[in-house]
Amino acid sequence: MTTSDSAQPAAPVKAPAKDPWELPDVSGLVVGVLGGTGPQGKGLAYRFARAGQKVILGSRAAERAQAAADELGLGIEGADNAECARRSDIVIVAVPWDGHGATLEALREDLAGKLVVDCVNPLGFDKKGAYALKPEEGSAAEQAAALLPDSRVTAAFHHLSAVLLSDPEIEEIDTDVMVLGESREDTDTVQALAARIPGMRGVFAGRLRNAHQVESLVANLISVNRRYKAHAGLRVTDV
């Protein structure tokens, strides 16, 4: 018998590719929002609570957070930032850029082991309008990852209008959410969280090293909104 006649080992069977739209059930997770008393944070908290998530608003002052939570209703609770971080499964960072680094550094221990979603846009403003800033680490999300080595940092929810999020007359938010991160499990979870809001869809957009251009695009959207008197969002076609 020649070698060619011998039985050849069977080629390994490849597992079927995972359906990118097969996402986990996140309905039972507690969502914390740091910077929850600002327009973006309050808007996100309102939408997630309206969709049935348990939401905790965080602020430097617990009293201020509770006042904002009482204003929104829907079972939302208020707490200082540290308690918000400790009690939440997913923590959205929606603080102003100028306080981003100091806030996260102070919460490093409280955010250890948490899934952190950074939605901060480093922007400057002058007479010509909004323009992107580039942090030393590359992006706000990469700064968060550097400051929170024991957390799982992702980036998402950058391009949402606080006006639309907070408007109770609007049933659906017609937009896609670009989601970035290092772990598919984590980005799938954030995509699933985005999908809890009617009309919204989370789309994987790369690793954290690609976060700068996603954060920067907000400067362009601000220009669009000013010219057209709109609250523009984004849609990704053919996916």
Disulfide bonds with the S-S distance in Angstrom:
none
